[in-house]
């Protein structure tokens, strides 16, 4: 009887010790969570050989990592938005200043009616910038979700080129269209495709050196054009949002521009 009683007491003592150790470990984890700032890269550790406690620790660490990643993403988004607003402010000033200057000339020389056309052009540029800002904020706030489906790839391109026909003619550019089939489809949103086509075409007009080739096949659309005068862009940053290698903004600073190719 004594050996059996001794074994029972030993097992009970061991169980009580394990319960005490688990409680101490949980209290230590709770204290660490309470005393550590939210922005810390905290990770909990486990001293106790317990699969349940280790599982809990791993679950808490995953949530801590997810929270940290979310905070970093939010911080990056806020920094990007502030920089974007600064860029937009920079880009809005020239057309506004130009429009005001020509209005002053009109007041001084009423017979110079051609200034009215220039004013309207500058204000149109301003309207385009504001439209881009509005679209950007909608996309960032996810109030303009994309409705992706199997979509005809070329009709939005024809519409975009038709809308930009006056600008293309004024620049003396006739797009060279090269498609092995006209019924090609892509997985995407038709309205978003149209915006992409328009942005890439406008970029070729603003920053290219003349000529524009638009080709495609097997679900890929490619825009290509010679580089315009000025510094060559850094290929490593072509797909960075708002990137343009412009000395006016400093080397490699991003501004309102799109990549040279899109698919």
Phi, psi and omega per residue, in radians:
X1 nan -0.729 -3.096
X2 -1.067 -0.787 3.097
X3 -1.029 -0.710 -3.140
X4 -1.141 -0.724 3.114
X5 -1.124 -0.713 3.126
X6 -1.085 -0.763 3.124
X7 -1.112 -0.697 3.126
X8 -1.097 -0.780 3.120
X9 -1.125 -0.672 3.134
X10 -1.134 -0.732 3.119
X11 -1.132 -0.700 3.122
X12 -1.139 -0.743 3.128
X13 -1.106 -0.721 3.128
X14 -1.115 -0.714 3.141
X15 -1.126 -0.767 3.117
X16 -1.094 -0.686 3.110
X17 -1.107 -0.734 3.129
X18 -1.117 -0.713 3.116
X19 -1.121 -0.733 3.111
X20 -1.115 -0.719 -3.137
X21 -1.148 -0.709 3.107
X22 -1.108 -0.759 3.124
X23 -1.083 -0.774 3.130
X24 -1.081 -0.718 3.135
X25 -1.122 -0.779 3.140
X26 -1.124 -0.721 3.103
X27 -1.110 -0.700 3.113
X28 -1.109 -0.739 3.097
X29 -1.103 -0.759 3.129
X30 -1.100 -0.735 3.134
X31 -1.119 -0.709 3.115
X32 -1.096 -0.758 3.117
X33 -1.122 -0.676 -3.108
X34 -1.236 -0.571 -3.017
X35 -1.675 -0.139 -3.088
X36 -1.674 2.305 3.117
X37 -1.051 2.653 -3.088
X38 -1.102 -0.543 -3.095
X39 -1.429 -0.008 -3.129
X40 -1.239 2.643 3.055
X41 -1.559 0.827 -3.057
X42 -1.140 2.485 2.948
X43 -2.424 2.275 -3.139
X44 -1.344 2.630 3.076
X45 -2.171 2.737 -3.105
X46 -2.137 2.242 3.072
X47 -1.692 -0.365 -3.020
X48 -1.554 2.377 3.084
X49 -1.416 1.387 -3.136
X50 -2.430 2.109 -3.113
X51 -1.104 -0.619 -3.132
X52 -1.162 -0.798 -3.135
X53 -1.172 -0.702 3.102
X54 -1.109 -0.687 3.107
X55 -1.101 -0.756 3.094
X56 -1.068 -0.765 -3.140
X57 -1.064 -0.775 3.129
X58 -1.096 -0.714 3.134
X59 -1.119 -0.762 3.124
X60 -1.118 -0.732 3.135
X61 -1.100 -0.666 3.090
X62 -1.090 -0.744 3.119
X63 -1.149 -0.657 3.094
X64 -1.119 -0.740 3.118
X65 -1.118 -0.740 3.127
X66 -1.112 -0.709 3.114
X67 -1.130 -0.721 3.115
X68 -1.123 -0.768 3.119
X69 -1.085 -0.676 3.120
X70 -1.134 -0.731 3.116
X71 -1.113 -0.732 3.122
X72 -1.119 -0.723 3.122
X73 -1.122 -0.719 3.107
X74 -1.112 -0.725 3.124
X75 -1.109 -0.763 3.109
X76 -1.088 -0.713 3.122
X77 -1.088 -0.721 3.123
X78 -1.147 -0.713 3.116
X79 -1.138 -0.717 3.133
X80 -1.139 -0.706 3.132
X81 -1.125 -0.740 3.112
X82 -1.086 -0.744 -3.138
X83 -1.172 -0.679 3.125
X84 -1.088 -0.757 3.117
X85 -1.091 -0.659 3.092
X86 -1.125 -0.721 3.120
X87 -1.134 -0.756 3.131
X88 -1.079 -0.758 3.109
X89 -1.034 -0.717 3.125
X90 -1.114 -0.717 -3.079
X91 -1.343 -0.432 -3.132
X92 -1.334 -0.536 -3.052
X93 -1.064 -0.810 -3.095
X94 -1.032 -0.862 3.123
X95 -1.128 -0.575 3.098
X96 -1.170 -0.790 3.135
X97 -1.103 -0.713 3.117
X98 -1.110 -0.756 3.138
X99 -1.102 -0.753 3.133
X100 -1.130 -0.671 3.128
X101 -1.110 -0.770 3.132
X102 -1.216 -0.556 3.058
X103 -1.120 -0.672 3.082
X104 -1.134 -0.669 3.069
X105 -1.121 -0.685 3.103
X106 -1.085 -0.677 3.119
X107 -1.143 -0.612 -3.121
X108 -1.393 -0.602 -3.093
X109 -2.311 1.467 -3.076
X110 -1.047 -0.412 -3.093
X111 -1.294 -0.234 -3.108
X112 -1.501 1.214 -3.026
X113 -1.217 -0.306 -3.120
X114 -1.131 -0.336 3.107
X115 -1.116 -0.475 -3.139
X116 -1.064 -0.706 3.113
X117 -1.096 -0.685 3.132
X118 -1.175 -0.711 3.100
X119 -1.051 -0.805 3.140
X120 -1.077 -0.655 3.113
X121 -1.118 -0.790 3.141
X122 -1.113 -0.716 3.113
X123 -1.182 -0.561 3.056
X124 -1.125 -0.684 3.076
X125 -1.088 -0.711 3.113
X126 -1.105 -0.736 3.123
X127 -1.075 -0.685 3.104
X128 -1.103 -0.718 3.111
X129 -1.118 -0.713 3.128
X130 -1.168 -0.635 3.083
X131 -1.103 -0.707 3.123
X132 -1.134 -0.703 3.128
X133 -1.129 -0.738 3.131
X134 -1.091 -0.784 3.125
X135 -1.101 -0.736 -3.128
X136 -1.060 -0.797 -3.128
X137 -1.150 -0.608 3.094
X138 -1.146 -0.744 3.137
X139 -1.161 -0.684 3.137
X140 -1.158 -0.599 -3.126
X141 -1.569 0.054 3.096
X142 1.041 0.523 3.053
X143 -1.587 -0.031 3.109
X144 -2.205 1.205 -3.084
X145 -1.145 2.523 3.101
X146 -1.397 2.368 3.078
X147 -1.829 1.482 -3.045
X148 -1.420 2.406 3.068
X149 -2.787 3.047 3.064
X150 -1.155 1.989 -2.965
X151 -2.184 2.436 3.019
X152 -1.082 2.199 -2.986
X153 -1.363 -0.520 -2.942
X154 -1.633 -0.577 3.132
X155 -0.925 -0.749 3.076
X156 -1.090 -0.523 3.101
X157 -1.194 -0.766 3.121
X158 -1.055 -0.715 -3.132
X159 -1.121 -0.747 -3.129
X160 -1.119 -0.751 3.136
X161 -1.166 -0.626 3.097
X162 -1.137 -0.722 3.121
X163 -1.106 -0.608 -3.084
X164 -1.668 0.176 -3.093
X165 -0.977 -0.792 3.123
X166 -1.037 -0.720 3.134
X167 -1.178 -0.671 3.111
X168 -1.139 -0.747 3.123
X169 -1.137 -0.707 3.128
X170 -1.106 -0.575 3.129
X171 -1.488 -0.093 -3.120
X172 1.228 0.539 -3.103
X173 -1.975 2.195 3.001
X174 -1.971 1.920 -3.083
X175 -0.999 2.369 3.075
X176 -1.613 1.849 -3.041
X177 -1.668 2.201 -3.086
X178 -2.320 1.732 3.134
X179 -2.304 2.347 3.137
X180 -1.406 -0.206 3.062
X181 -2.793 2.608 -3.089
X182 -1.760 -0.088 -3.130
X183 -1.794 0.364 -3.120
X184 -1.160 2.581 -3.140
X185 -2.192 2.750 3.072
X186 -2.386 2.817 3.065
X187 -1.586 1.901 -3.094
X188 -3.076 -3.003 3.131
X189 -1.844 2.195 -3.044
X190 -1.054 -0.750 -3.134
X191 -1.143 -0.705 3.120
X192 -1.170 -0.656 3.069
X193 -1.049 -0.760 3.122
X194 -1.059 -0.717 3.110
X195 -1.130 -0.713 3.130
X196 -1.104 -0.811 3.121
X197 -1.037 -0.753 -3.112
X198 -1.135 -0.784 -3.128
X199 -1.078 -0.752 -3.132
X200 -1.152 -0.674 3.115
X201 -1.178 -0.753 3.109
X202 -1.094 -0.665 3.093
X203 -1.088 -0.704 3.099
X204 -1.099 -0.640 3.118
X205 -1.223 -0.729 -3.045
X206 -1.374 -0.696 -2.946
X207 -2.059 -0.095 -3.104
X208 -1.471 2.980 3.138
X209 -1.801 0.381 -3.123
X210 1.756 2.453 -3.131
X211 1.515 2.499 3.140
X212 -2.658 2.157 3.112
X213 -1.969 2.206 3.085
X214 -2.101 2.036 -3.064
X215 -2.288 2.894 3.130
X216 -3.010 2.848 3.115
X217 3.022 2.571 3.124
X218 0.973 0.751 3.055
X219 1.348 0.261 -3.122
X220 -2.154 2.273 3.060
X221 -1.991 2.264 -3.094
X222 -2.174 2.236 3.031
X223 -1.825 2.281 3.091
X224 -2.481 2.537 3.134
X225 -2.759 2.708 3.083
X226 -1.134 2.643 3.085
X227 -1.268 2.535 3.064
X228 -1.428 -3.114 3.115
X229 -1.173 2.740 3.131
X230 1.956 -3.058 -3.103
X231 -1.157 2.549 3.131
X232 -1.376 2.417 3.133
X233 -1.212 2.714 3.103
X234 -1.459 2.030 -3.117
X235 -0.989 -0.467 -3.118
X236 -1.173 -0.312 -3.047
X237 -2.031 0.126 -3.065
X238 -1.044 -0.545 -3.111
X239 -1.751 0.187 3.011
X240 -1.306 2.468 -3.116
X241 -1.091 2.293 3.079
X242 1.193 0.237 -3.062
X243 -1.283 2.423 2.934
X244 -2.700 2.242 3.128
X245 -1.375 1.404 -3.056
X246 -2.053 2.234 3.126
X247 -1.143 -0.325 3.141
X248 -1.185 -0.415 -3.110
X249 -1.927 0.024 -3.037
X250 1.659 2.659 -3.056
X251 -1.092 2.109 3.038
X252 1.339 0.153 3.103
X253 -1.315 2.443 -3.116
X254 -1.376 2.453 3.012
X255 -2.400 -2.999 -3.088
X256 -1.283 1.694 3.109
X257 -2.728 2.783 3.128
X258 -2.040 2.856 3.078
X259 -1.058 2.801 3.133
X260 -1.304 -0.408 3.128
X261 -2.242 2.597 3.110
X262 -2.555 2.713 3.119
X263 -2.539 nan nan
